[in-house]
Amino acid sequence: MRRRHLVQLAAASLAAPAIHSFAQSATTFPAKPIKLVIAFPAGGPTDITMRQLADNAGKILGQQVVVENKPGAGGTLPAQQLQSSAADGYTVAQIPLGVFRLPYTTKISWDPVKDISYVINVTGYAFGIVVPNDSPIKNWADFVAYAKANPGKLSYGSTGTLTSPHLTTELIAQQLGIQLNHIPFKGSADLAVAISGGHIMAAADSTGFAPLVQAGKIRVLNTWGEKRLDKFADAPTLKELGINIVQNSPFGIGAPRGTPTDVVAKLHDAFKKAMEDPSYVAALARYDMLPMYMSSSAYTKFAQDTFATEKALVEKLGLAKPG
């Protein structure tokens, strides 16, 4: 009996430090810098606004939030990186809308709804279609007329295949019965160089193109929100042009599946406070973007709903993978 008692005491003493260590890890998070992986290249509107958000959140958390750019694959690489990252809160990622389309267009071994812990939604893009300022296409009527007269010859760039700018433009083309020539780029910075240099005839992008408009290098043909943007008040919305589409593509931050709920809560609270800082609001305003808050539970529900609606869009455009 005495020997059994000693064994039990030894087991209890070994277990105690482990329990203490877990409690400490939950209460002391973060104990080192956090990596925030974003889906587009340095220098574009996503990069600039997310770096401001990361800087704000780092000050709140007491640890630096380091931005890592991982462009390509239609903005889905950061979400894929979460699948091989430790579920400890030290790697988080931007989740663009394209993530919810991925299983319908590409064979993957993970589920965008079940295999990501949704932390917080932070904003959404304002989009539009632009042309070089010296283009003979002066307005949307000219754009449609040229496309109808020259099927498949009107080239337009986007921030990548299967991104919101790409799919929305294809949906517009489908509704109008026109064929366009899509040219994908890795992000807004590369796309801006191409459109301002006249290497493509048009571009569909977030309003990161604003500085080029102000510099007189490109012209806005339309915007995709519910109402006109103050900065481009002369550009009609798609709805004004008779196209019943509104696209603002919300995005936020996710963590690996299984991240402890108290860690998710701490990240949520820090990024929510970071969103409310005037510096972040001002950074968004440069690109006609606004804070667009969703809590962890609301963002999870948004992911579930969007996963269903994006399936319908991909199938409507005939882009679903076979089988």
C-alpha positions in Angstrom: 0.0 0.0 0.0 2.8 2.4 0.9 4.6 1.7 -2.4 1.3 2.4 -4.3 0.9 5.7 -2.4 4.5 6.8 -3.3 3.8 6.0 -7.0 0.7 8.2 -6.9 2.5 11.0 -5.2 5.3 10.8 -7.8 2.7 10.9 -10.6 1.0 13.9 -9.1 4.2 15.8 -8.7 5.1 15.2 -12.4 1.6 16.3 -13.5 1.7 19.5 -11.5 4.3 21.4 -13.5 2.6 20.5 -16.7 -0.7 22.0 -15.5 1.1 25.1 -14.1 2.9 25.5 -17.4 -0.4 25.4 -19.5 -2.0 27.9 -17.2 1.0 30.2 -17.6 1.0 29.9 -21.4 -2.7 30.9 -21.5 -2.2 34.0 -19.3 1.1 35.2 -20.7 0.2 35.1 -24.4 1.9 36.5 -26.4 5.4 35.8 -25.1 7.0 36.4 -28.5 6.3 38.2 -31.8 3.2 37.2 -33.8 3.4 36.7 -37.6 0.5 38.0 -39.7 0.6 36.6 -43.2 -1.1 38.7 -45.9 -2.2 37.6 -49.3 -0.9 40.5 -51.5 2.5 42.1 -52.2 4.3 44.9 -50.4 3.3 48.4 -51.4 -0.4 47.8 -52.3 -3.4 48.9 -50.3 -3.8 45.6 -48.4 -0.2 45.7 -47.4 -0.2 49.3 -46.3 -3.5 49.1 -44.3 -2.6 45.7 -42.7 0.8 47.0 -41.6 -0.8 49.9 -39.8 -3.3 47.5 -38.1 -0.4 45.1 -37.2 1.6 48.0 -35.7 -1.4 49.1 -33.6 -2.1 45.6 -32.4 1.5 45.0 -31.5 1.4 48.0 -29.2 -1.7 46.6 -27.5 -0.4 43.1 -27.2 3.0 44.1 -26.0 4.7 42.1 -28.7 5.5 43.0 -32.3 3.0 41.8 -35.0 5.3 41.1 -38.0 3.7 41.2 -41.5 4.8 38.6 -44.0 3.7 39.0 -47.7 2.7 35.8 -49.4 1.1 36.7 -52.8 -0.2 34.4 -55.5 -2.8 31.7 -55.9 -5.6 34.1 -55.9 -4.9 35.3 -52.4 -5.2 31.9 -50.8 -1.6 31.1 -49.7 -1.9 32.6 -46.2 -4.9 30.4 -45.4 -3.0 27.4 -46.7 -0.1 28.3 -44.5 -2.3 28.1 -41.5 -2.9 24.4 -42.2 0.8 23.6 -41.3 1.2 26.2 -38.6 1.0 25.5 -34.8 -2.3 26.3 -33.2 -0.8 28.6 -30.6 -1.8 32.1 -31.9 1.7 33.0 -33.1 0.8 32.6 -36.8 -2.4 34.4 -38.1 -3.4 35.2 -41.6 -5.5 37.5 -43.8 -8.5 35.6 -45.2 -9.6 37.1 -48.5 -12.9 36.1 -50.1 -11.2 33.8 -52.6 -10.4 31.3 -49.8 -14.1 30.3 -49.8 -14.0 29.5 -53.5 -10.9 27.3 -53.3 -12.4 23.9 -52.8 -14.7 24.4 -55.8 -11.9 25.2 -58.2 -8.8 23.3 -56.8 -8.3 20.0 -55.2 -7.4 20.7 -51.5 -7.2 18.5 -48.4 -8.6 21.0 -45.9 -11.9 22.8 -45.4 -12.0 26.7 -45.3 -14.8 26.7 -42.8 -13.8 23.9 -40.4 -10.0 24.2 -40.6 -9.6 27.9 -39.7 -10.3 29.6 -36.4 -12.0 32.9 -37.4 -10.7 35.7 -35.2 -12.1 39.0 -36.6 -13.2 40.7 -39.8 -11.5 44.1 -40.2 -12.5 45.7 -43.5 -13.5 45.2 -47.1 -12.5 46.6 -50.4 -14.0 49.2 -52.6 -13.6 48.1 -56.3 -13.9 49.6 -59.7 -12.8 49.3 -63.4 -10.2 51.8 -64.7 -8.6 52.5 -68.1 -5.5 54.6 -69.0 -6.3 58.3 -69.2 -5.3 58.4 -72.9 -7.5 55.4 -73.8 -10.1 55.9 -76.5 -12.5 54.2 -74.1 -13.9 57.3 -72.3 -16.8 55.8 -70.4 -18.6 52.5 -69.6 -20.7 52.7 -72.8 -17.4 52.8 -74.8 -16.0 49.8 -72.9 -19.1 47.7 -73.7 -19.2 48.8 -77.3 -15.6 48.0 -77.9 -15.9 44.6 -76.2 -19.0 43.7 -78.3 -17.2 44.8 -81.5 -14.0 42.9 -80.6 -14.9 39.7 -78.8 -12.0 38.5 -76.5 -9.7 41.4 -77.5 -10.3 43.8 -74.6 -7.6 43.0 -72.1 -8.1 43.7 -68.4 -5.9 42.9 -65.5 -6.9 41.8 -62.0 -5.1 40.9 -58.8 -5.2 37.2 -59.6 -7.2 34.4 -61.0 -10.3 33.6 -59.0 -10.0 36.8 -56.9 -13.1 39.0 -56.4 -12.0 41.5 -59.1 -11.6 38.7 -61.6 -14.8 36.8 -60.9 -16.9 39.9 -60.5 -15.7 41.3 -63.9 -16.4 37.9 -65.5 -19.9 38.0 -63.9 -20.4 41.5 -65.4 -19.2 40.3 -68.8 -21.6 37.3 -68.6 -24.6 39.5 -67.8 -23.7 41.9 -70.7 -22.9 39.1 -73.2 -19.3 40.2 -73.8 -16.0 38.3 -73.8 -12.9 39.8 -72.3 -9.2 38.8 -72.1 -8.2 38.4 -68.5 -4.6 38.9 -67.4 -3.8 38.0 -63.8 -1.2 39.9 -61.6 0.1 39.1 -58.2 -1.4 42.2 -56.6 -2.4 45.9 -56.9 1.2 47.2 -57.0 2.1 45.1 -60.2 -1.3 45.8 -61.7 -0.8 49.6 -61.2 2.4 49.5 -63.2 0.8 47.6 -66.0 -2.3 49.9 -66.3 -0.5 53.2 -65.9 2.1 52.0 -68.5 -0.6 51.1 -71.0 0.4 47.4 -71.1 -3.3 46.4 -70.6 -6.4 48.1 -71.8 -8.3 48.1 -68.4 -7.9 47.0 -64.8 -10.4 45.7 -62.2 -9.1 46.3 -58.7 -9.7 47.8 -55.3 -9.4 51.5 -55.1 -5.7 51.3 -54.4 -5.6 52.9 -57.9 -6.7 56.3 -56.3 -3.2 57.9 -56.5 -3.0 57.1 -60.2 -6.4 58.7 -60.8 -5.3 61.8 -58.9 -2.1 61.9 -60.9 -4.2 61.9 -64.1 -2.8 58.6 -65.4 -6.0 56.5 -65.3 -9.7 57.1 -65.4 -12.5 55.3 -63.4 -15.3 53.8 -65.4 -17.4 52.5 -62.6 -17.3 51.4 -58.9 -18.9 48.4 -57.3 -20.4 49.5 -54.0 -24.0 50.3 -53.0 -23.4 54.0 -53.7 -20.9 56.2 -55.4 -17.6 56.9 -53.7 -16.9 60.5 -52.7 -13.4 60.4 -54.2 -14.7 59.3 -57.6 -18.1 61.0 -57.5 -18.3 61.0 -61.4 -18.0 57.2 -61.6 -21.4 55.4 -61.6 -22.0 52.3 -59.6 -22.7 49.0 -61.4 -26.3 49.2 -60.2 -26.7 52.7 -61.9 -25.4 51.1 -65.1 -28.2 48.4 -64.9 -25.9 45.7 -63.6 -27.4 44.3 -60.3 -24.1 43.6 -58.6 -22.6 45.0 -55.4 -19.1 43.7 -54.3 -17.2 44.9 -51.3 -15.3 41.6 -50.5 -15.0 41.6 -46.7 -11.7 40.2 -45.2 -10.4 39.5 -41.8 -7.9 37.5 -39.8 -7.9 33.8 -39.1 -5.8 31.4 -37.0 -5.1 27.7 -37.3 -7.8 25.3 -36.3 -7.7 24.3 -32.7 -6.2 27.6 -31.5 -7.2 27.9 -27.8 -10.4 30.0 -27.4 -8.7 32.3 -24.8 -5.9 33.0 -27.3 -8.4 33.7 -30.1 -10.3 36.1 -27.6 -7.0 37.9 -26.8 -6.2 38.3 -30.5 -9.8 39.5 -31.2 -9.7 42.1 -28.5 -6.3 43.5 -29.6 -7.2 43.7 -33.3 -10.6 45.2 -32.5 -8.9 47.9 -30.5 -6.3 48.3 -33.2 -9.2 48.8 -35.8 -10.6 51.7 -33.7 -7.3 53.6 -33.7 -7.6 56.8 -35.9 -4.3 55.8 -37.6 -6.0 52.6 -39.1 -9.1 54.5 -40.0 -7.0 57.1 -41.8 -5.0 54.4 -43.6 -8.2 52.8 -44.9 -9.6 56.1 -46.0 -6.7 56.6 -48.4 -8.2 53.7 -50.4 -11.9 54.4 -49.8 -12.1 51.5 -47.4 -13.9 51.5 -44.0 -13.6 49.5 -40.8 -16.0 46.5 -41.2 -16.1 44.7 -37.8 -17.3 41.2 -37.3 -16.8 39.3 -34.0 -15.3 35.8 -33.9 -18.7 34.2 -33.9 -20.2 36.6 -36.5 -17.1 36.1 -38.8 -17.4 32.3 -38.4 -21.1 32.5 -39.5 -20.1 34.8 -42.4 -17.5 32.1 -43.5 -20.2 29.4 -43.5 -22.7 31.6 -45.5 -20.0 32.8 -48.0 -18.8 29.3 -48.6 -22.3 28.4 -49.9 -22.8 31.6 -52.0 -19.3 31.4 -53.6 -20.1 27.8 -54.8 -23.1 29.2 -56.7 -20.9 32.0 -58.3 -18.2 29.6 -59.4 -20.7 27.2 -60.9 -22.5 30.1 -62.6 -19.3 31.2 -64.3 -18.5 27.6 -65.3 -15.2 27.6 -63.3 -15.9 24.7 -61.0 -13.3 21.9 -61.1 -14.5 18.7 -62.8 -15.6 15.7 -60.8 
